[in-house]
Amino acid sequence: MSRADLVRSNQARDLPGEPPYLRGIHPLMYRSRLWTMRQYAGFGDAQASNRRYHYLLSLGQTGLSVAFDLPTQMGYDADHPRALGEVGRAGVAISTIDDMERLLQGIPLDRVSLSMTINATAMILLSLVVAVADRRAIRREKLQGTVQNDVLKEYIARGTYIYPPGPSLKIATDLFEFCAEDAPQWNPISVSGYHIREAGSTAVQEVAFTLANGLEYVRAAVDRGLPVDRFAPRISFFFNAHNDLLEEIAKFRAARRLWAKLMEERFHARDPNSLKLRFHAQTAGSTLTAQQPHNNIARVAIQALAAVLGGCQSLHTNSFDEALSLPSEEAATVALRTQQIIAYESGVPMTVDPVGGAQAVEADTLRIEQEARSLIEAIDAMGGAVRAIEAGFQTRAIEQSAYEHQVAVERGDRVIVGMNRFFDTDEQAPPAFTIDPDLEAAQAKRVRDFKASRDEPQARHALQRLDEMARRDMNLTPGVIDAIKAGATLGEISDALRRIYGTHDPNA
């Protein structure tokens, strides 16, 4: 693309901090404030995860990011038969308000930003945080953080859904409304492209499918009667930082500019903050190899640099041993130090848009934007993201891209250092981080004891009230908070909603 093309497309005239935010959402970007260093962590029970959070904060982490185990993500208490073998494995087990209280022990909720990667049970987890804050007499408007709450991508790429898409979208929109009223500093959604990319999508598909989901959430909230400029400034995004340095930088820039244009074109947003695509990035777990795991330190550094050069607002860097186990303390420390070296030693944050004007980046930005818009328009023609999900459009496209990538790796056309080239037959794997095998039984007992000691009629009455609210199509968030305070558990609240909405069958 010639310089004349750049000028004609207005790229040469875009300014940082001004729509459409190609070069960053703030005029001075990291010169005025660094990105939030938010390491994703959670394992075992609440006490074990709490210790890890305090350890990371002591190393200089500036925000918390909570990983939940699969039973918590799927709406099952730790004592449920379906939770057997999974309690505390992929993240922390949270079933009750007492669990959440222990998880956040010593964490000042009015000063530390809290991010929670949770979707189908997002309303319940945020309600647990609110209930703990109420216990501590912390005003809800002081709470800061993000709940992922992006259940649409679960049907596309990940699978931790509970209810069908329609009710799930309704529940997600309830949180938009609640946060606008009660927790204005809390981001009620983080529209996630990360898992779409982890499932095998291309960079273009990651942008297109993520923004299409974002448009669906905005449309649902507007249809609810919420003015777009009331909630849109609190929408955030979550993207993958992959291996191709220049393409990833261009991807972030293209997504930012395309979102600003779409919000203005389709919803006539007037508040500049409604047009800003604010995003968290995480380095690509799918690129980490179990072979020669220390090579992952270099991969993570390159990916993190792409996120910073692309203008992220917060960042998680994966640990080098994550292809083998949950991160050890040593690996988590190296991951955090990688961010700190970029922040304080590389000099990159001192320039607002270090890659601005680079022909390869500018050309790739325009290409990704145009191709992503075409894909979004194809989804529009199907009736929007939900209809396209029901038709399997996004899933089929991702599966094809994943297949083509795998074929290229197996042929050797795509080199993975240490795996299909430059491998070491005498390699010794580092020791894996393990979880106490007795933890699961202890957590299940803790949940049973909680249920035995509560006011049972009070808990049942609150769950019955939640059932009535769901049948009357009311905003469920206040009812969930009341149920939690009355002693209802995450699994019981999820079951109450299962009885109303049913469960999603991907084969139906």
C-alpha positions as CSV (number, residue, x, y, z in Angstrom):
1,M,0.0,0.0,0.0
2,S,1.4,3.4,-1.0
3,R,1.7,6.4,1.2
4,A,-1.0,8.1,-0.8
5,D,-3.3,5.1,0.1
6,L,-2.6,5.7,3.7
7,V,-3.5,9.4,3.5
8,R,-6.7,8.6,1.6
9,S,-7.8,6.1,4.3
10,N,-7.2,8.8,7.0
11,Q,-4.7,6.6,8.8
12,A,-2.0,9.2,8.5
13,R,-4.3,11.8,10.2
14,D,-5.6,9.7,13.1
15,L,-4.4,11.0,16.5
16,P,-4.0,9.0,19.7
17,G,-6.9,9.5,22.1
18,E,-9.3,10.6,19.4
19,P,-11.9,8.6,17.4
20,P,-11.6,6.1,15.9
21,Y,-8.7,5.4,18.3
22,L,-6.5,3.6,15.8
23,R,-3.4,4.7,17.7
24,G,-4.7,4.2,21.3
25,I,-7.6,5.3,23.4
26,H,-5.6,7.8,25.5
27,P,-3.7,10.8,24.1
28,L,-0.5,9.9,26.0
29,M,-1.1,6.1,26.4
30,Y,1.5,4.5,28.7
31,R,3.3,7.8,29.2
32,S,0.5,8.8,31.5
33,R,-0.4,5.3,32.9
34,L,0.9,1.8,32.4
35,W,-1.3,-1.1,31.6
36,T,-2.7,-3.1,34.5
37,M,-0.5,-6.2,35.2
38,R,-3.1,-8.7,36.0
39,Q,-1.9,-12.4,36.4
40,Y,-4.6,-15.0,36.0
41,A,-4.6,-17.3,38.9
42,G,-6.8,-19.7,40.8
43,F,-6.5,-23.3,42.0
44,G,-7.7,-25.5,44.8
45,D,-9.8,-23.9,47.5
46,A,-10.3,-20.3,48.4
47,Q,-7.5,-20.3,51.0
48,A,-4.9,-21.6,48.5
49,S,-5.8,-19.1,45.8
50,N,-5.9,-16.3,48.3
51,R,-2.3,-17.1,49.3
52,R,-1.3,-17.0,45.6
53,Y,-3.0,-13.6,45.1
54,H,-1.2,-12.0,48.1
55,Y,2.1,-13.5,46.7
56,L,1.5,-11.9,43.3
57,L,0.5,-8.6,44.8
58,S,3.8,-8.6,46.8
59,L,5.7,-9.0,43.5
60,G,4.2,-5.9,42.1
61,Q,1.0,-7.2,40.3
62,T,-1.5,-4.3,40.0
63,G,-4.8,-6.2,39.6
64,L,-6.2,-9.7,40.4
65,S,-7.6,-12.1,37.8
66,V,-9.6,-15.1,39.1
67,A,-9.7,-18.5,37.5
68,F,-12.6,-20.8,38.5
69,D,-12.8,-24.5,38.4
70,L,-15.1,-26.3,36.0
71,P,-17.9,-27.1,38.5
72,T,-18.1,-23.4,39.4
73,Q,-18.2,-22.5,35.7
74,M,-20.9,-25.0,35.0
75,G,-23.1,-24.2,38.1
76,Y,-22.4,-27.2,40.3
77,D,-21.4,-27.0,44.0
78,A,-18.3,-28.9,45.1
79,D,-20.4,-31.6,46.8
80,H,-22.4,-32.4,43.6
81,P,-21.7,-35.8,42.0
82,R,-20.9,-34.2,38.6
83,A,-18.1,-32.1,40.3
84,L,-16.2,-35.3,41.3
85,G,-12.6,-35.2,40.1
86,E,-12.7,-31.6,38.9
87,V,-13.0,-29.6,42.2
88,G,-10.1,-27.0,42.3
89,R,-8.4,-28.4,39.2
90,A,-8.7,-25.8,36.5
91,G,-9.3,-22.9,39.0
92,V,-10.6,-22.2,42.4
93,A,-13.8,-23.8,43.8
94,I,-16.4,-21.3,44.9
95,S,-19.8,-22.5,46.0
96,T,-20.9,-20.2,48.9
97,I,-20.6,-16.7,50.2
98,D,-18.1,-18.0,52.8
99,D,-15.9,-19.4,50.0
100,M,-15.9,-15.9,48.4
101,E,-15.1,-14.3,51.7
102,R,-12.1,-16.5,52.2
103,L,-11.0,-16.0,48.6
104,L,-10.9,-12.2,49.0
105,Q,-9.6,-12.2,52.6
106,G,-7.3,-9.2,53.0
107,I,-8.0,-7.8,49.5
108,P,-9.3,-4.2,49.6
109,L,-12.2,-4.4,47.2
110,D,-12.5,-0.6,47.0
111,R,-8.8,-0.3,45.9
112,V,-7.8,-3.5,44.0
113,S,-9.4,-4.1,40.6
114,L,-10.8,-7.7,40.3
115,S,-11.3,-9.5,37.1
116,M,-13.2,-12.8,37.0
117,T,-13.2,-15.2,34.0
118,I,-16.7,-16.6,34.4
119,N,-19.6,-16.8,31.9
120,A,-22.6,-19.0,32.5
121,T,-22.5,-18.3,36.2
122,A,-21.2,-14.7,35.9
123,M,-24.2,-13.2,37.6
124,I,-23.8,-15.4,40.6
125,L,-20.1,-14.8,41.0
126,L,-20.5,-11.0,40.7
127,S,-23.4,-11.2,43.2
128,L,-21.1,-13.1,45.6
129,V,-18.6,-10.3,45.3
130,V,-21.3,-7.7,45.9
131,A,-22.6,-9.7,48.9
132,V,-19.1,-9.8,50.4
133,A,-18.7,-6.0,49.8
134,D,-22.0,-5.4,51.5
135,R,-20.8,-7.5,54.5
136,R,-17.7,-5.3,54.7
137,A,-19.8,-2.1,54.3
138,I,-17.9,-1.3,51.1
139,R,-20.1,0.9,48.8
140,R,-21.0,-0.9,45.6
141,E,-20.1,2.1,43.5
142,K,-16.5,1.7,44.8
143,L,-16.1,-1.8,43.4
144,Q,-13.8,-1.9,40.3
145,G,-13.3,-4.8,38.0
146,T,-14.6,-6.9,35.2
147,V,-16.7,-10.0,34.9
148,Q,-16.3,-11.8,31.6
149,N,-20.0,-12.6,31.2
150,D,-19.6,-13.4,27.5
151,V,-21.6,-16.6,27.2
152,L,-22.0,-16.3,23.4
153,K,-18.4,-17.3,22.7
154,E,-19.0,-20.4,24.9
155,Y,-21.3,-21.8,22.1
156,I,-18.7,-20.9,19.5
157,A,-15.5,-22.1,21.0
158,R,-15.4,-23.2,24.6
159,G,-18.4,-25.1,25.8
160,T,-19.0,-24.0,29.4
161,Y,-22.6,-22.9,28.8
162,I,-25.7,-23.9,30.8
163,Y,-28.8,-22.4,29.4
164,P,-29.8,-21.9,25.7
165,P,-28.5,-18.8,23.9
166,G,-31.7,-16.7,24.4
167,P,-31.9,-17.0,28.2
168,S,-28.1,-16.6,28.5
169,L,-28.3,-13.4,26.5
170,K,-31.1,-12.2,28.8
171,I,-29.0,-13.0,32.0
172,A,-26.0,-11.2,30.5
173,T,-28.1,-8.1,29.8
174,D,-29.4,-8.1,33.4
175,L,-25.9,-7.5,34.5
176,F,-25.5,-4.6,32.2
177,E,-28.6,-3.0,33.8
178,F,-27.5,-3.8,37.3
179,C,-24.0,-2.4,36.9
180,A,-25.2,0.8,35.3
181,E,-27.4,1.4,38.4
182,D,-25.4,-0.1,41.3
183,A,-21.8,-0.6,40.3
184,P,-20.8,2.0,37.7
185,Q,-17.1,1.3,38.0
186,W,-17.6,-2.4,37.2
187,N,-17.3,-3.6,33.6
188,P,-20.4,-5.9,33.2
189,I,-18.8,-7.8,30.2
190,S,-15.5,-8.6,28.7
191,V,-16.3,-9.7,25.1
192,S,-13.8,-12.5,24.5
193,G,-11.9,-13.3,21.4
194,Y,-9.2,-15.1,23.4
195,H,-11.0,-18.4,23.5
196,I,-12.0,-18.1,19.8
197,R,-8.4,-17.8,18.9
198,E,-7.4,-20.6,21.3
199,A,-9.9,-22.8,19.5
200,G,-8.0,-22.3,16.2
201,S,-9.4,-19.2,14.6
202,T,-7.3,-16.8,12.4
203,A,-6.6,-13.2,13.6
204,V,-9.4,-11.9,11.3
205,Q,-11.9,-14.4,12.6
206,E,-11.0,-13.5,16.2
207,V,-11.8,-9.8,15.5
208,A,-14.9,-10.5,13.5
209,F,-16.6,-13.0,15.7
210,T,-15.7,-11.1,18.9
211,L,-17.1,-7.8,17.6
212,A,-20.2,-9.5,16.2
213,N,-20.8,-10.9,19.7
214,G,-20.3,-7.4,21.1
215,L,-22.8,-5.9,18.7
216,E,-25.3,-8.6,19.8
217,Y,-24.9,-7.6,23.5
218,V,-25.3,-3.9,22.7
219,R,-28.4,-4.6,20.6
220,A,-29.9,-6.6,23.5
221,A,-29.3,-3.9,26.0
222,V,-30.7,-1.2,23.7
223,D,-33.7,-3.3,23.1
224,R,-34.1,-3.6,26.9
225,G,-34.4,0.2,26.9
226,L,-31.0,1.2,28.1
227,P,-29.5,4.3,26.4
228,V,-26.3,3.2,24.6
229,D,-24.2,5.9,26.1
230,R,-25.2,4.8,29.6
231,F,-23.7,1.3,29.4
232,A,-21.3,1.2,26.4
233,P,-18.4,3.0,28.1
234,R,-18.2,0.0,30.5
235,I,-18.0,-2.7,27.8
236,S,-14.5,-4.2,27.7
237,F,-12.9,-6.8,25.4
238,F,-10.4,-9.7,25.9
239,F,-8.1,-10.7,23.1
240,N,-5.4,-13.2,22.5
241,A,-1.8,-12.2,21.9
242,H,-0.4,-14.7,19.4
243,N,3.0,-15.4,17.8
244,D,3.0,-13.2,14.6
245,L,4.3,-10.0,16.1
246,L,3.3,-7.6,13.4
247,E,0.0,-9.2,12.6
248,E,-1.0,-9.1,16.2
249,I,-0.2,-5.5,16.6
250,A,-2.3,-4.7,13.5
251,K,-5.1,-6.9,14.8
252,F,-5.5,-4.9,18.0
253,R,-5.4,-1.6,16.1
254,A,-7.9,-2.8,13.5
255,A,-10.3,-4.0,16.2
256,R,-10.2,-0.7,18.0
257,R,-10.9,1.3,14.8
258,L,-13.6,-1.0,13.6
259,W,-15.5,-1.1,16.9
260,A,-15.5,2.8,17.1
261,K,-17.0,2.9,13.6
262,L,-19.6,0.2,14.2
263,M,-20.8,1.8,17.4
264,E,-21.2,5.1,15.7
265,E,-22.8,3.7,12.5
266,R,-25.2,1.3,14.1
267,F,-26.1,2.7,17.5
268,H,-25.3,6.4,17.0
269,A,-23.2,6.5,20.2
270,R,-22.3,10.1,21.0
271,D,-20.2,9.7,24.2
272,P,-16.6,9.3,23.0
273,N,-16.1,6.7,25.7
274,S,-18.8,4.5,24.1
275,L,-16.6,4.2,21.0
276,K,-13.4,3.2,22.8
277,L,-12.4,-0.5,22.6
278,R,-10.7,-1.1,25.9
279,F,-9.1,-4.5,26.1
280,H,-7.3,-7.0,28.2
281,A,-4.8,-9.3,26.5
282,Q,-3.5,-12.6,27.5
283,T,-0.6,-14.4,25.8
284,A,-1.6,-17.5,23.8
285,G,-1.8,-20.6,25.9
286,S,-2.3,-22.7,22.7
287,T,1.2,-21.8,21.5
288,L,3.0,-23.1,24.6
289,T,4.7,-26.4,24.3
290,A,5.4,-29.2,26.7
291,Q,8.6,-29.8,24.8
292,Q,11.5,-27.5,25.9
293,P,9.1,-25.5,28.1
294,H,11.7,-22.8,28.8
295,N,11.3,-21.8,25.1
296,N,7.8,-20.5,26.2
297,I,9.5,-17.6,28.1
298,A,10.6,-16.2,24.7
299,R,7.2,-16.8,23.1
300,V,5.4,-15.1,26.0
301,A,7.8,-12.1,25.8
302,I,7.1,-11.6,22.0
303,Q,3.3,-12.0,22.5
304,A,3.3,-9.6,25.5
305,L,5.3,-7.0,23.4
306,A,2.7,-7.3,20.7
307,A,-0.1,-6.6,23.2
308,V,1.7,-3.5,24.5
309,L,2.6,-2.2,21.0
310,G,-1.1,-2.8,20.1
311,G,-2.3,-0.6,23.1
312,C,-3.8,-3.0,25.7
313,Q,-5.2,-1.7,28.9
314,S,-4.3,-4.8,31.0
315,L,-2.2,-7.9,30.4
316,H,-1.7,-11.4,31.6
317,T,1.5,-13.2,30.7
318,N,1.3,-17.0,30.7
319,S,3.8,-19.1,32.7
320,F,6.3,-21.2,30.9
321,D,5.1,-24.5,32.5
322,E,1.4,-24.2,31.7
323,A,1.6,-26.9,29.0
324,L,2.6,-29.2,31.9
325,S,0.5,-28.1,34.9
326,L,-0.9,-25.2,36.7
327,P,1.8,-22.5,37.1
328,S,4.4,-22.9,39.8
329,E,5.4,-19.9,41.9
330,E,8.7,-19.7,40.0
331,A,7.0,-19.7,36.6
332,A,4.4,-17.1,37.7
333,T,7.2,-14.8,38.9
334,V,9.0,-15.1,35.6
335,A,5.7,-14.3,33.7
336,L,5.1,-11.2,35.8
337,R,8.7,-10.0,35.5
338,T,8.4,-10.3,31.7
339,Q,5.7,-7.6,31.8
340,Q,7.8,-5.5,34.2
341,I,10.8,-5.6,32.0
342,I,8.8,-4.4,29.0
343,A,7.3,-1.7,31.2
344,Y,10.5,-0.4,32.8
345,E,13.4,-1.5,30.7
346,S,12.3,-1.7,27.0
347,G,11.6,2.0,26.5
348,V,8.5,1.1,24.5
349,P,5.9,2.8,26.8
350,M,7.7,6.2,26.3
351,T,6.3,6.5,22.8
352,V,2.6,6.8,22.3
353,D,2.3,4.8,19.1
354,P,5.7,3.2,18.4
355,V,4.6,1.4,15.2
356,G,2.6,4.3,13.8
357,G,3.4,4.8,10.1
358,A,5.2,1.4,9.8
359,Q,4.0,0.4,6.3
360,A,3.7,-3.3,7.1
361,V,1.6,-2.7,10.2
362,E,-0.6,0.0,8.6
363,A,-1.3,-2.2,5.6
364,D,-2.1,-5.3,7.8
365,T,-4.3,-3.1,10.0
366,L,-6.4,-2.1,6.9
367,R,-6.5,-5.6,5.6
368,I,-7.7,-7.1,8.9
369,E,-10.3,-4.3,9.4
370,Q,-11.8,-4.8,5.9
371,E,-11.8,-8.7,6.1
372,A,-13.3,-8.6,9.6
373,R,-16.1,-6.2,8.5
374,S,-16.9,-8.5,5.6
375,L,-17.3,-11.4,8.1
376,I,-19.5,-9.3,10.4
377,E,-21.7,-8.4,7.4
378,A,-22.0,-12.1,6.6
379,I,-23.2,-12.7,10.2
380,D,-25.6,-9.8,9.9
381,A,-27.1,-11.5,6.8
382,M,-27.9,-14.5,8.9
383,G,-29.8,-12.4,11.5
384,G,-26.9,-11.6,13.9
385,A,-24.5,-13.5,16.1
386,V,-27.1,-15.7,17.9
387,R,-28.7,-16.9,14.7
388,A,-25.2,-17.6,13.2
389,I,-24.2,-19.5,16.3
390,E,-27.4,-21.6,16.1
391,A,-26.5,-22.3,12.4
392,G,-22.9,-23.4,13.4
393,F,-21.3,-20.7,11.2
394,Q,-18.6,-19.5,13.5
395,T,-17.8,-23.0,14.8
396,R,-17.3,-24.5,11.3
397,A,-15.1,-21.6,10.2
398,I,-12.9,-22.0,13.3
399,E,-12.7,-25.8,12.9
400,Q,-11.5,-25.3,9.3
401,S,-8.8,-22.8,10.3
402,A,-7.6,-25.1,13.2
403,Y,-7.4,-28.0,10.8
404,E,-5.4,-26.1,8.2
405,H,-3.0,-24.9,11.0
406,Q,-2.5,-28.5,12.3
407,V,-1.8,-29.8,8.8
408,A,0.8,-27.1,8.3
409,V,2.5,-28.1,11.6
410,E,2.5,-31.8,10.8
411,R,3.9,-31.2,7.4
412,G,6.6,-28.9,8.8
413,D,5.4,-25.9,6.8
414,R,4.8,-24.1,10.1
415,V,7.8,-24.5,12.4
416,I,7.3,-25.0,16.2
417,V,10.7,-24.7,17.7
418,G,11.5,-27.6,20.0
419,M,8.5,-29.6,18.8
420,N,8.7,-30.3,15.0
421,R,12.2,-28.8,14.5
422,F,15.2,-28.2,16.7
423,F,14.0,-30.8,19.2
424,D,16.0,-32.4,22.1
425,T,15.7,-36.1,22.6
426,D,17.4,-35.9,26.0
427,E,15.1,-33.3,27.4
428,Q,14.1,-33.5,31.1
429,A,10.7,-32.0,32.1
430,P,10.7,-29.6,35.0
431,P,8.7,-30.7,38.1
432,A,5.0,-30.1,37.8
433,F,2.9,-28.1,40.2
434,T,0.4,-30.4,42.0
435,I,-2.7,-29.9,44.0
436,D,-3.3,-31.5,47.4
437,P,-5.4,-34.6,46.5
438,D,-7.4,-34.2,49.8
439,L,-8.6,-30.8,48.9
440,E,-11.6,-32.0,47.0
441,A,-13.1,-33.9,49.9
442,A,-12.4,-31.0,52.3
443,Q,-14.1,-28.5,50.0
444,A,-17.2,-30.8,49.5
445,K,-17.4,-31.2,53.3
446,R,-17.2,-27.4,53.7
447,V,-20.2,-27.0,51.4
448,R,-22.2,-29.6,53.2
449,D,-21.4,-28.0,56.5
450,F,-22.5,-24.6,55.2
451,K,-25.8,-26.0,54.1
452,A,-26.4,-27.8,57.4
453,S,-25.8,-24.6,59.4
454,R,-27.9,-22.1,57.4
455,D,-31.4,-21.0,58.0
456,E,-33.0,-23.5,55.6
457,P,-36.5,-22.0,55.3
458,Q,-34.9,-18.6,54.6
459,A,-32.7,-20.1,51.8
460,R,-35.7,-21.9,50.3
461,H,-37.9,-18.8,50.4
462,A,-35.2,-16.8,48.6
463,L,-34.8,-19.4,45.9
464,Q,-38.6,-19.5,45.4
465,R,-38.6,-15.7,45.0
466,L,-35.8,-16.0,42.4
467,D,-38.0,-18.6,40.5
468,E,-40.9,-16.1,40.5
469,M,-38.6,-13.3,39.2
470,A,-37.4,-15.5,36.3
471,R,-41.0,-16.4,35.4
472,R,-41.9,-12.7,35.4
473,D,-38.9,-11.9,33.2
474,M,-37.5,-9.5,35.8
475,N,-33.8,-8.5,36.3
476,L,-32.5,-11.4,38.3
477,T,-29.4,-9.8,39.8
478,P,-31.1,-8.4,42.9
479,G,-32.8,-11.7,43.5
480,V,-29.5,-13.6,43.2
481,I,-27.8,-11.3,45.7
482,D,-30.7,-11.8,48.1
483,A,-30.5,-15.6,47.7
484,I,-26.8,-15.6,48.4
485,K,-27.3,-13.5,51.6
486,A,-30.0,-16.0,52.6
487,G,-27.5,-18.9,52.3
488,A,-28.3,-20.3,48.9
489,T,-25.3,-21.8,47.0
490,L,-24.1,-21.3,43.5
491,G,-25.4,-24.8,42.5
492,E,-28.8,-24.2,44.0
493,I,-29.2,-20.9,42.2
494,S,-28.1,-22.4,38.9
495,D,-30.5,-25.3,39.4
496,A,-33.4,-22.8,40.0
497,L,-32.6,-21.2,36.7
498,R,-32.2,-24.6,34.9
499,R,-35.7,-25.4,35.9
500,I,-37.0,-22.2,34.2
501,Y,-34.8,-21.9,31.2
502,G,-33.7,-25.5,30.5
503,T,-30.2,-26.4,29.3
504,H,-28.5,-26.0,25.9
505,D,-28.2,-29.1,23.8
506,P,-25.6,-28.5,21.0
507,N,-27.0,-31.5,19.0
508,A,-30.6,-30.3,19.0
